[in-house]
Amino acid sequence: MTPRLALDMYVLAQGVKTGVYRVCDELYGRLAVSPRFSPRLFVRAGDELKAGEYIAARHLPGKLHEGRLAPSGDADILLSPFGVAPRAWLDDDNVVHAHIIYDLIAIHRPEYFSLEAATEVRNIIASLDERTVVFAISEHTRKELLAYRPDLSPAQVTVIPLAAGERFQPCSDADVRARVRARYGIPLGVPYVLSLATLEIRKNLDQVVNAFVRYMEQHGASDMHLVLAGMSGWKLEKLHEALGAAGPWRDRIILTGFVDDEDLAALYSDALCFVYLSRYEGFGLPALEAMACGTPVISADNSSLPEVVGDAGLMLGADDIQGVADGLHEIAASDTFRKELSRKGLQRASLFDWNRCAEIVMDTLAAAYERHAARPAHQRRRPAVLPATPEGLEAVSVDSLTEASFLGYRNGSLGPSFVAHGAPLSSRIDAAWPAWADHLPDQGVENRVEGGLRTQGRLKSGRPDLPLISYVTVVRNNKATLARTIESVQQQTYGNVEHIVLDGASTDGTLDLIRQYGDRLDYFVSEPDAGLYDAINKAVPLARGQLICILNSDDWLEPHAAEIAAYRMRDICDDPALLLTTALVRDGAVIHEWHPAFVHPGSYFTCANDCHNGIYATRAAYEGSGPYDSTYKIAADFKWIMTCLESGARFVYTREPTVNYSMGGTSGDVRKHSIECMRVVSDRFEFLSPIEVSGLYHSFFVLAGAFAAEQSGRPSNHTLFLRRVFAAHEGKPDFLSALGWASMATLEHPVDVAVAPQPAPAVEAAPPSVPTFKRSVKELAKSLLYKHPGLYGAAARGYRRLRG
């Protein structure tokens, strides 16, 4: 189905031709005619007349959205160019909400705006959530938004560089130039410096005037004029002061007022140069328009302006009036220099294109809609604050807590610190691991193969502001999917990653495939190993990165995975810490999001339900945890996670997807997985008897229900069993702590059930006194995919065996 794209006409209906208006004017015409979408024109109440005039004048195609319809009844996507979207749209979980963010100036410098305007911008930024598709008009704006809203993901904010538009090109027609001069009161035959902007305090026009006056004071024989073009704005006291102090040069300064669009190219082209000393820009479109017309540019060097002007203009401090005066003199005195700046400006402007901008928007919206449509309905819901409790804890919610907890977490939340009081697993491991190295020692194994960039002397490294992300893949006989895994690392948007591949002496052509990527892999080696976790233990010490991720050979990364990891761990890359991210699990056309579970001491008994391939660990975390226990076949990563927790490593949580997880394989055997999880408990709490370990499994382990009949040692009364275990080991503080955390994690108070309103049973429903075992198992198996997608396949097979 072609997605129905609703274009919010809010800005275009206002008709105020600012930069935001120009963005909408250029984008909407392209989006509305694209065959990739079925356009809807959403007109807000009260804007019908003005919006209708614009739509008719531009012949904008698209069905008008009727206000009486529910948003999702008529649209799949809403693109908001400015202003908070109506509540009905924000609350509709079936609509993808996209928003364009221009800058955060009103937040960081509210003195530049009216209270009303600053409040509107704050409300726009506050309306964004983790599901919003966000477009930022510059990399500077993107960075500022992510710094201000760290709960947002780098992956959801896409930069869309703007462009000058087709009308902006050099105007060589002398008659047209003369008519424009006459229209705006600019004398014929004299050179002029142009500055075009809304006349407001942020544009720093007083310093433009001061720089012009300084130039005239130093070059009094010049017949130079200054043209300030643009509609009048607000807080112009400094500009008026500068104009009043211009003395004899005041008559050389011309204020044109608003300039019609059809006159802009000639006005730019006829200017000696263009000066833009704005103190803060989200993009800086006037500078780009000037360059597109072949006009030399002198620009401030702050905010987003370096992204636009680059080395094609003179970039100075916003208050460097002498530097600007010198630049004006150099341009006026040297025709060669002026022509060189003109050439470089034209070349620079050609890199920006509205069609390319629209393509980025369309690609991003289409991909977002595809992901949204593939999500189960319950995962489309936007996060909400948990309901308050009636015991005076109304303020306690996910948003009020600084750390991750049972209540949940925000993207980037740091979990509490847990350090074992007794003898944690980390005290019983080989402290000599990892022995960091750039190459795997050659043990004289026959047919050993080694290669990659490191063998050519090319080693990567990181720095505090650009940490190196290491991906480690171990593989044996998996030619079918390894290329997809490697390509996903190669295609990362983050620029500092490395990939290490260890092959376990494959015989199916996997090694030949690895060799094909030899000039792009950082390091690879092929030799026999003793299994998955033995290979991982050999591979991890080869990582040079500050962050290390184990990436299976049948899984693949999301494009922004490394960028997300670097962003979320930017302050603790040198500390013992783990980042736990979301994995995407595909079940046919449906994509399930496997969010990381909050890890606590009680996870020993509930199982830490976190995707190993979505974890990024620091070098210090591995140094504190020791190697994976290779005597395990499935649960060594679970044991390692708990070892990291007990060794004092901090855990960072995020719902941002970083990896696509393939179901199946050895880890999908729920029965074996359960047995190994119980073994982890036995290893950690050696004083527990097998009956106690089995009872704890039945009391807490989340997958126990479907397989309980196949396990021995099931308590007849879980509450009485737990009380007895608690009393029997009251002298073991670590155990009691873990037991308490597990109890809280699974707590369901009987009173909650007693007082909850019960819906009337359907007529066809089975009587409550007749339990249907097969139905309950089926429902459990179906629910496993939502909560525990890594084990869904085995649960489904178990159900089929029971149905038998």
MIDOKOL-367834 format. One record per residue (C-alpha): residue in three letters; x, y, z. Coordinates in steps of 0.02 Angstrom, whole numbers, plus 50000, padded with zeros to 5 digits. Last residue first. Layout:
<senus>
AlaXYZ
...
</senus>
This chain:
<senus>
Gly500644832050958
Arg499934847651040
Leu501314846051169
Arg502614843951032
Arg501914858950939
Tyr501994869151097
Gly503804864751122
Arg504194869750944
Ala503404886750976
Ala504414888851134
Ala506004884251041
Gly505674897350908
Tyr505224910751034
Leu506854910051130
Gly507714925651062
Pro506054934451053
His505834935451241
Lys504444947751285
Tyr503434949051125
Leu503984932351055
Leu503624923851219
Ser501824929651216
Lys501364917551078
Ala502124902951172
Leu501174907951329
Glu499524909051235
Lys499834891951159
Val500254884551328
Ser498654891651404
Arg497604885151260
Lys498324867651274
Phe497974867151459
Thr496144872351446
Pro495504875051621
Val493674870451650
Ser493094879251808
Pro493184896251723
Pro491844890651598
Ala492454891951418
Ala492024908351333
Glu490704908251196
Val489534920051287
Ala490944932051326
Pro491364934351508
Ala490914950851591
Pro492454961051628
Gln493194960151805
Pro493544976251897
Ala495164974951995
Val494914973852183
Ala495334955452209
Val496694954752076
Asp497684969152150
Val497384961952324
Pro498384946552275
His499964957152251
Glu500944953252094
Leu502824953852123
Thr503944946951986
Ala505314960051991
Met505084962952177
Ser505344944552215
Ala506884944052105
Trp507624959052193
Gly507294951252364
Leu508054934652314
Ala509604943352246
Ser509804953052408
Leu509524937352511
Phe510854928252411
Asp512104942352429
Pro511744943752616
Lys511984925152657
Gly511614923252843
Glu509734921852814
His510024906052714
Ala508724894052788
Ala507494907952825
Phe507474914152644
Val507334896452578
Arg505874893252696
Arg504994909252645
Leu505274905352462
Phe504484888052480
Leu502984894752575
Thr502654907552437
His502924894852298
Asn501704881952367
Ser501784864952281
Pro503614868052241
Arg504244860652076
Gly505724849252106
Ser505684840051940
Gln505574847851767
Glu504554841851618
Ala502904847951686
Ala503654865151711
Phe504024866951525
Ala502724879551469
Gly502754888951634
Ala504634890051663
Leu505004903351534
Val505064918151655
Phe506144909651784
Phe505484915451952
Ser504664902252060
His505004887151950
Tyr506854891551938
Leu506934895152124
Gly506214877952157
Ser507504869852043
Val508924878752134
Glu508194873952303
Ile508014855652251
Pro509794855552183
Ser510414861852353
Leu511014879652373
Phe512704882252459
Glu513584885152293
Phe512684901452260
Arg513584907852103
Asp513934891352020
Ser512234884252068
Val511354899651998
Val512344898351836
Arg511854879851830
Met510024884751839
Cys510304895751686
Glu511154880951600
Ile509654869751629
Ser508454883151568
His509454885951409
Lys509474867451376
Arg507584866951388
Val507354883251294
Asp508394877851143
Gly508494894651051
Ser510294897751103
Thr510874883550992
Gly510214891250833
Gly508534899650808
Met508044917850794
Ser509094930150695
Tyr509364946750783
Asn509444963350691
Val510544975350787
Thr510584993350847
Pro508794997550896
Glu508655012251017
Arg507715007051174
Thr509175012151283
Tyr509985006351444
Val511675010051524
Phe512374997451647
Arg513765001251770
Ala515124988551805
Gly515364984651990
Ser516074967051981
Glu514374960152025
Leu513564967351869
Cys514984961551756
Thr514834944051827
Met512964944551797
Ile513234948951614
Trp514574935551598
Lys513404922251668
Phe512084927151541
Asp513394927051402
Ala513944909551455
Ala512134903651445
Ile512144893451285
Lys513594881151271
Tyr514354883351443
Thr516074876151482
Ser516744891351389
Asp516464902551540
Tyr516654919651459
Pro518254928451507
Gly518594939851656
Ser517334952251721
Gly518414966751779
Glu519544967751627
Tyr518024965451516
Ala517154980251597
Ala518744990651585
Arg518814987551397
Thr517074994851383
Ala515594984051338
Tyr514314986851200
Ile512834974951211
Gly511564972451070
Asn512324956051011
His512094948851186
Cys510234952251180
Asp509574954851356
Asn508364944351457
Ala509414942851614
Cys508674926951686
Thr507304927751821
Phe508344918751953
Tyr510054926551927
Ser509134942251872
Gly508794945152056
Pro510474954052070
His509864967451947
Val509774969451758
Phe508354979851683
Ala507824970951524
Pro508434976751356
His507074979751227
Trp506754966151099
Glu505784975650967
His504704964350859
Ile504654966150670
Val503194958150578
Ala503294953350393
Gly503924935950434
Asp504434935850616
Arg505894947950620
Val506784951950782
Leu507504969350806
Ala508724971050951
Thr508684985351076
Thr510224991651167
Leu511184987651328
Leu512724998451353
Leu513974990751474
Ala515164999451592
Pro516834997951681
Asp517455015751655
Asp518485022951511
Cys517035024751391
Ile515995033051527
Asp515535050251462
Arg515225046451279
Met514345030051313
Arg512645034751240
Tyr513375044251092
Ala514715031451049
Ala513445017251056
Ile512155026850953
Glu513455031050820
Ala514005012850815
Ala512225006850784
His511705020350660
Pro511605008950506
Glu510684994850599
Leu511834980150622
Trp511724962250562
Asp511484944950635
Asp511954928050561
Ser513824929950595
Asn513544935250774
Leu514124952550828
Ile515024953850995
Cys515194972451032
Ile516704981351105
Leu516854999551157
Gln518515008651186
Gly519124999751031
Arg520744990251003
Ala519914973251001
Leu521094958350992
Pro520764953751174
Val518944950051126
Ala519374937250992
Lys520164923051090
Asn518804923351223
Ile517514924251084
Ala518254908551005
Asp518174899151170
Tyr516384905351186
Leu515844898251019
Gly516764881551020
Ala518464873951053
Asp519374882950912
Pro520174878350746
Glu521074891750643
Ser520594905950528
Val521154923750564
Phe520434940650523
Tyr520934958550559
Asp520374975850511
Leu519194969650377
Arg519134980750223
Asp520584973850117
Gly520174956150171
Tyr518354957050118
Gln518554944149980
Arg519644934250101
Ile518164932450218
Leu517134924950077
Asp518504912350039
Leu518544908050225
Thr516674904550226
Gly516844892550080
Asp516034877750168
Thr517524870450264
Ser517714882850405
Ala519274882950514
Gly518454891750661
Asp518454908950582
Leu518844924150688
Val518274940850616
Ile518804957850685
His517904973450626
Glu518414991350663
Val517395007150683
Asn517755025750680
Gly516665035050555
Tyr514925032650623
Thr513625030650485
Gln513975011950482
Gln513965003950310
Gln515534993350330
Val514844985450488
Ser513224980550400
Glu514244974050253
Ile515144961750367
Thr513524954650438
Arg512704953250266
Ala514264944450200
Leu514174932050345
Thr512414926250302
Ala512594911050188
Lys514444907850215
Asn514114901350389
Asn515324886950412
Arg516144893150572
Val516044910950633
Val516644922750767
Thr516254941150744
Val516984955250849
Tyr516444973150817
Ser517584986550890
Ile516995004450912
Leu518395017450920
Pro517985032551026
Leu517855049650941
Asp517805063451072
Pro518895054151196
Arg520075047151063
Gly520065031250965
Ser521315020350874
Lys521495011050710
Leu522955000550652
Arg523624999550475
Gly525254989650477
Gln524794978750328
Thr524374964050443
Arg523244976250534
Leu522224979450376
Gly521664961350360
Gly522494944350356
Glu522844927750441
Val522634909750382
Arg523104894050479
Asn523264878650370
Glu524154868750508
Val524184876650680
Gly525914882650731
Gln525284891950884
Asp525304908550794
Pro524834921650923
Leu523254931450879
His523724948950824
Asp523454966550893
Ala523524961351076
Trp522624964551240
Ala522914950751368
Pro521114949151427
Trp521254939051535
Ala522634937451665
Ala521324938451805
Asp520784920651767
Ile519124918351855
Arg518564914852032
Ser518424932652098
Ser517304937451952
Leu516014924652008
Pro515684934652164
Ala516374929752334
Gly515374939552462
His514744957252461
Ala514414958352275
Val514394975752198
Phe512844982952118
Ser512845000652048
Pro511195007951992
Gly510695009051809
Leu511125023551694
Ser509745029751580
Gly510275033151400
Asn508545031351325
Arg507325033051468
Tyr507085019051591
Gly505825006951662
Leu504825005851823
Phe505914991351879
Ser507365003651880
Ala508485014251769
Glu509215029251857
Thr508755047751864
Leu506965044651916
Ser505595057351883
Asp505275052651702
Val505055034151737
Ser503835038251875
Val503795043152058
Ala502895059852080
Glu501265051952137
Leu502155042552275
Gly500975048052415
Glu500215030952439
Pro498955031852297
Thr500155025752163
Ala500435035652005
Pro500115028151835
Leu501665024751731
Val502185038851615
Ala501825034551435
Pro502895027851295
Arg502125028951121
Arg501135013851070
Arg501735005750911
Gln502414990851007
His500674984751054
Ala500124984950871
Pro501514973350815
Arg502854982650717
Ala503014979850530
Ala501964995150487
His503115006150591
Arg504694999450511
Glu503985002150337
Tyr503355019450386
Ala505075024350450
Ala505895018050290
Ala504685027950182
Leu504905043550287
Thr506805042650279
Asp506865039450092
Met505625053550060
Val506555066250167
Ile508235061550092
Glu507495062749917
Ala506765079849958
Cys508495086450007
Arg509225078949848
Asn507905087849745
Trp508235103849842
Asp510085103549796
Phe511645109149889
Leu513335104449814
Ser513085117449677
Ala513225131049809
Arg515045126549841
Gln515525127949658
Leu514635144549641
Gly515505150849798
Lys517205145149739
Arg516995154349575
Ser516385170249660
Leu517815169749784
Glu519035168349639
Lys518175182349545
Arg518325193949695
Phe520155189749717
Thr520515193549534
Asp519535209849541
Ser520635215249685
Ala520335231749775
Ala518495229649816
Ile518705211749880
Glu520255216149982
His519425231950052
Leu517845222750103
Gly518905209250187
Asp519885222450284
Ala518265230250345
Val517635212950395
Gly519235209550493
Gln519085226550575
Ile517285222750625
Asp517745206250707
Asp516165204950812
Ala515375189950723
Gly517085181550711
Leu517685178950535
Met517395167450385
Leu517905173750212
Gly517025163150082
Ala517135146849985
Asp518105137850122
Gly516515131050202
Val515035142650174
Val513625130950223
Glu514385119450354
Pro515415134150422
Leu513775143650448
Ser512975130650562
Ser513435138650729
Asn514815151750716
Asp516075157850585
Ala515215174050536
Ser515175176650349
Ile515965186950211
Val515275180450046
Pro515755183749866
Thr514235184649750
Gly514085171449614
Cys512185170249625
Ala512295153049707
Met513515160649832
Ala512225173749881
Glu510875160649901
Leu512015150350013
Ala512355165350125
Pro510495169150131
Leu510095151050185
Gly511075151150348
Phe510725134150426
Gly510095134350606
Glu510975150950629
Tyr511685160550777
Arg512635176850792
Ser512265182650616
Leu513705191650532
Tyr513175189550351
Val514045201050225
Phe513725198950038
Cys514935205849909
Leu515065218649770
Ala513195217149749
Asp512385216049576
Ser512155197149585
Tyr511285197449755
Leu510015210649704
Ala509755202349535
Ala509425185349616
Leu508275193149747
Asp507085202649635
Glu505865188549594
Asp505725184249780
Asp505115201649824
Val506225211549943
Phe505525216950113
Gly506215233550176
Thr507545242250072
Leu508605250050208
Ile509995259850123
Ile511625265250208
Arg512665278150111
Asp511715292650189
Arg512295286750360
Trp514115288450309
Pro514315306050375
Gly513925300250552
Ala513645281550568
Ala513235283750752
Gly511355284850724
Leu511405269350615
Ala512355259950750
Glu511115265650883
His509645260550772
Leu510415243450748
Lys510705241650935
Glu508885246250975
Leu508175234250846
Lys507345222150967
Trp506095215750838
Gly505865212450654
Ser505795223950503
Met505745215250335
Gly507345212650240
Ala508745221250145
Leu510165231350221
Val511125239250078
Leu512815247150115
His513595259249991
Met515375260949926
Asp515945277049838
Ser517705274849905
Ala518755290349938
Gly518525288450125
His519455272050135
Gln519895270050320
Glu518335278850386
Met517315270350250
Tyr517915253050304
Arg517555256850488
Val515805262950439
Phe515495246650346
Ala516105236550495
Asn514985246450613
Val513465243850500
Val513775225250492
Gln514035225750680
Asp512315233650703
Leu511605220150589
Asn511925206750718
Lys510635194950642
Arg510075189950816
Ile509415207350855
Glu508145207850715
Leu508005215150541
Thr507485199650444
Ala508985195950337
Leu509935202050185
Ser511635210550196
Leu512285218250036
Val513855228450005
Tyr513645241049866
Pro514635247349717
Val514005263449635
Gly513425265249454
Leu511575267149486
Pro510975272749656
Ile510015259949763
Gly508245265549801
Tyr507405248549807
Arg506455248949642
Ala507835258649553
Arg509145245949597
Val507985231849542
Arg507665240549375
Ala509535242849348
Arg509895224649383
Val508565219149260
Asp509285230949127
Ala511055224549156
Asp510565206449126
Ser511985195949198
Cys510985188149340
Pro511985174249424
Gln510875160549492
Phe509565159549630
Arg507885156049548
Glu508215137249551
Gly508275135849739
Ala509625139749866
Ala509725122749950
Leu509405114850119
Pro510435101250200
Ile509265087750270
Val510085080050424
Thr509175064950496
Val508755063150681
Gln508025046050726
Ala509675036750727
Pro510505049350843
Ser509195043950971
Leu508165055351080
Asp508355053651268
Pro509825065751260
Arg508615080151221
Tyr509665095851237
Ala511275087551177
Leu510325078151042
Leu509515094250982
Glu511165103750983
Lys512025090250882
Arg510635089750753
Thr510595108750739
His512465108950705
Glu512285094850578
Ser511075105850483
Ile509235106650434
Ala508705093850564
Phe507365081150518
Val506565071150658
Val505535055350641
Thr504615054250806
Arg504545037250893
Glu505725041651036
Asp504705057151076
Leu504605074851010
Ser503285086151087
Ala504545094451204
Ile505515101451055
Ile503945109250983
Asn503405115951152
Arg505085124351177
Val504945132251005
Glu503215138851044
Thr503795145951210
Ala505195155651126
Ala503955163251002
Glu502735168451139
Leu504085175651251
Ser504725186151107
Phe506385181151036
Tyr508235185151040
Glu508245185151230
Pro507805166651222
Arg509605162351176
His509815143751210
Ile507995138951193
Ala507485151451058
Ile509075147050963
Leu508675128550959
Asp508705127350769
Tyr507745121750615
Ile506855106050674
Ile505735097550546
His504485085250619
Ala503865067850575
His502445058650662
Val502065041050603
Val500195038050627
Asn499505022050702
Asp499865027250881
Asp498645041850868
Asp498995052751020
Leu500115064950926
Trp498835066750787
Ala497375070250903
Arg498465082151003
Pro498725093550855
Ala500535094550795
Val501615107050887
Gly502185121250776
Phe503335120150628
Pro503595109450472
Ser502515094850531
Leu502525079450419
Leu501105067550465
Ile501205049450409
Asp499905035650388
Ala498415046650344
Asp496515045950322
Gly495805034950458
Ser497435036650553
Pro497045054950590
Ala495215051950642
Leu494095060550517
Arg493065075950561
Gly494495087450513
Glu494435082350332
His496145080250255
Leu496195088750085
Lys496725076349951
Gly498325080549862
Pro499025090649719
Leu499775108049742
His499285119149598
Arg500465132149675
Ala499195146349669
Ala497745134749713
Ile498625127049862
Tyr499195144149923
Glu497455151649911
Gly496695136549997
Ala497935138050140
Lys497435156150164
Leu495575152150166
Glu495625136050269
Asp496815142250403
Gly495525144050542
Ala495545125650588
Arg497155117550530
Val497395111950351
Phe498115094750318
Leu498475091850134
Arg498535073150102
Pro499725065549976
Ser499775047249924
Phe501615043449933
Arg503015035349831
Pro502305042449670
Ser503055059349720
Val501985074149668
Ala501585080149845
Leu503365077649908
Arg504135088949777
Gly502905103349799
Tyr503015101349987
Leu504895102849994
Glu505215119549908
Asp503775129349987
Cys504045121050156
Val505885126050160
Arg505465143550096
Tyr504185146150234
Val505475141250365
Gly506695153750290
Thr505425167650309
Lys504045171850187
Val502595174950306
Gly501115166950215
Gln500295160050372
Ala499485146150269
Leu501205140350212
Val501755137750393
Tyr500235127550449
Met500005117250290
Asp500405100750378
Leu500775088250240
Ala499905071550269
Leu500755056950184
Arg499675041650144
Pro500855027150121
Thr500635017549957
Met500005000050000
</senus>
